[in-house]
């Protein structure tokens, strides 16, 4: 077996980082996937793995520097001979670049370390959605467990290397150099497990907390609108940036107004005499009461518009309109005087005995006349 420093082409004073870089470079160059059928490359690949496993371990390197490979063998180390040993030697080398052995690109560091995003729902009345509001929220989040400092272990204990997979988190199956790698079921792929979980966080390393937060709801939001608050999501478990918070609006239904986009619709009842004679009424809006002139002869279902009295246009200028539908109310009960006056109205109109033929009646007569032809 050649000298380990010679194999990795580094000096005996090389730092751990220099050794790591040298091994990464050589392992990529000699990887059997890049050199199919090349026995010399496979052997160099195995030698590099063994050299890195020894020189990256301070205790093994100390023994090797003083007594050579013979000293390592006396201490119980017998080199890299099995596929499992090669994968152990890889350590975090290929994890930094690939999800070995399938060649799939790993997530970026930011994706791995950034905390999770949070989504909370906020109920608003239509008035609050129209005028905007400063809201004090209580955000459920987590924080690092103060008892175990995030380790998940009971104070005085720690993590134990999984004896089934020797801390790799995976187990190789097969008898060739590169074959199937499966997740270790004993440790769930973590390579280690807790000796004794922390009583406060139950091994999670985090505890739930409620964080007060004030947010400003802009005028004009609607159901489904989302307010983005940067950095107010879950904290990162690896020291990276926290996630973000999304506040999702739910605008409650209103007893008077219906919303369509930025316009508001309402139905206003008036009496039949107001509809016949005309009147000046007051219409409620989200911005106060507005006067509305009802012209004589207004029919049931007539539509009037109050410009600019609808919802504010979100992230824009101006307001929508308020649309007023008229509902003519016919009294269900009449006094004797009211009946007498209505009958007199009917008489002087000259239509008491012969009711006017409406449009529906004229169309009906025309339809049946054509059917007989």
Secondary structure, DSSP 8 states (H G I E B T S, - for coil): ---HHHHHT--TT--HHHHHHHHHHHHHHH-TTTSTT-HHHHHHHHHHHHHHHHHTSHHHHHHHHHHHHHHHHHTT-----SHHHHHHHHTTTGGGTEETTTTEE---HHHHHS---EEEEEEE-HHHHHH-EEEEEEEEEEEE-TTTTTS-B-TT--EEE-TTTTTSSEEEESSSSS-EEEE-TTTTTSSEEESSB-TTTTTSSEEEEEEEEEEEE-TT--TT-EEEETT-S---TTS-----EEEEEEE---SS-EEETTEEEEEEEEEHHHHHH-EEEEEEETTEEEEEEE-TT--TT-EEEETT-S-B-TTSSSB--EEEEEEEE--S---HHHHHHHHHHHHHTT-SSS----HHHHHHHHHHHHHH-
